[in-house]
Amino acid sequence: MLKTMHPYKFFNAVTFVENTLFGSIVDTETTERLYKVHPAQVIGEIKVPLFKVVYSYITNKGNIKKHEKFIFLIQEHEDCFMEIEMKFDDWVKDYNASHPYRAISNVQILEVEPVAKALLRIGD
């Protein structure tokens, strides 16, 4: 059974941004306008591919660990692995920056496999 999300809940859960020359800014005007939309006025669904990434790393204490993370992409394409690698590298940098006392090193992606496509219907 496919689940359908009420548009108000979706619009409340996401942030609409507008790209400018200086970066992205939050578009509150669009959000406020969409809060008032009747569910019958919204047609659509979002399909998002989900991938499992198995990776290994060395802890500060020199222990070798193996874990997995799940990564959503906007869409499947021929360069999925490269995009996943970039997102994963960004996550490692952010993790190490915010947890310097638990930094991980020698991080290696061991396996990437598609898990499923998440499907979210919005509206009536």
C-alpha positions in Angstrom: 0.0 0.0 0.0 1.4 3.4 -1.0 1.3 6.1 1.6 0.2 9.6 0.8 1.4 12.6 2.7 -0.8 15.6 3.2 0.7 18.6 1.3 0.7 20.7 4.5 2.9 18.1 6.3 5.3 18.0 3.3 5.5 21.8 3.0 6.1 22.0 6.7 8.9 19.4 6.6 10.9 20.9 3.8 12.7 24.2 3.2 12.2 26.0 0.0 15.3 27.8 -1.2 16.0 30.2 -3.9 19.4 30.2 -5.6 21.1 33.5 -5.8 24.5 34.8 -6.9 25.6 34.7 -3.3 24.2 31.3 -2.4 20.9 29.9 -1.4 18.3 31.9 0.7 15.2 30.5 2.3 12.0 31.3 0.4 9.4 31.9 3.1 7.0 33.5 0.8 6.6 30.3 -1.3 6.2 28.2 1.9 3.5 30.5 3.3 1.6 30.4 0.0 1.8 26.6 -0.3 0.5 26.1 3.3 -2.9 27.3 2.0 -3.1 24.9 -0.9 -5.9 22.3 -0.9 -4.6 18.7 -1.2 -6.6 18.3 -4.5 -4.4 21.0 -6.0 -1.2 19.0 -5.5 -0.3 16.2 -7.9 2.9 14.4 -7.6 5.2 11.9 -6.1 8.9 11.8 -5.2 11.1 8.8 -6.0 14.4 8.8 -4.3 17.0 6.0 -4.7 18.5 4.6 -1.5 22.0 3.1 -1.4 23.8 1.2 1.3 27.5 2.0 1.8 29.7 -0.4 3.8 32.9 1.2 4.9 35.8 0.6 7.2 37.9 3.0 9.3 40.5 3.2 12.0 39.6 4.7 15.4 41.8 7.0 17.4 42.8 4.0 19.5 43.9 2.1 16.4 41.0 -0.3 16.2 39.6 -1.3 12.8 35.9 -0.9 12.5 33.3 -1.7 9.8 29.9 -0.1 9.6 27.2 0.9 7.1 25.5 4.1 6.2 22.5 4.7 3.9 22.6 7.5 1.4 19.7 9.0 -0.6 20.4 10.5 -4.1 18.2 12.8 -6.0 18.1 10.4 -8.9 19.9 7.4 -10.3 22.5 8.1 -13.0 25.7 6.6 -14.5 27.9 8.5 -12.0 26.0 7.3 -8.9 29.2 5.9 -7.3 31.1 9.1 -7.7 28.3 11.1 -6.2 28.0 8.7 -3.3 31.7 8.9 -2.7 31.6 12.7 -2.6 28.6 12.7 -0.2 30.4 10.1 2.0 33.7 12.1 2.0 31.7 15.2 3.0 30.1 13.3 5.9 33.6 12.0 7.1 34.9 15.6 7.0 31.9 16.9 8.9 32.0 14.1 11.4 35.7 14.6 12.1 35.3 18.3 12.5 32.5 18.0 15.0 34.0 15.0 16.8 37.8 15.7 16.9 38.1 13.5 20.0 36.6 10.6 18.1 38.0 11.3 14.6 38.1 8.4 12.2 40.9 7.9 9.7 41.8 5.7 6.7 38.1 5.5 5.8 37.5 3.2 2.9 34.3 2.4 1.1 34.1 -1.4 0.8 30.8 -1.8 -1.0 28.0 0.3 -2.4 24.7 -1.4 -3.3 21.2 -0.1 -4.2 18.7 -0.9 -1.6 15.3 0.5 -2.9 13.6 3.5 -4.1 11.6 5.5 -1.6 8.3 6.7 -3.0 6.3 9.5 -1.4 3.0 10.6 -2.9 1.8 14.1 -2.0 -1.7 15.3 -2.3 -4.9 13.5 -3.3 
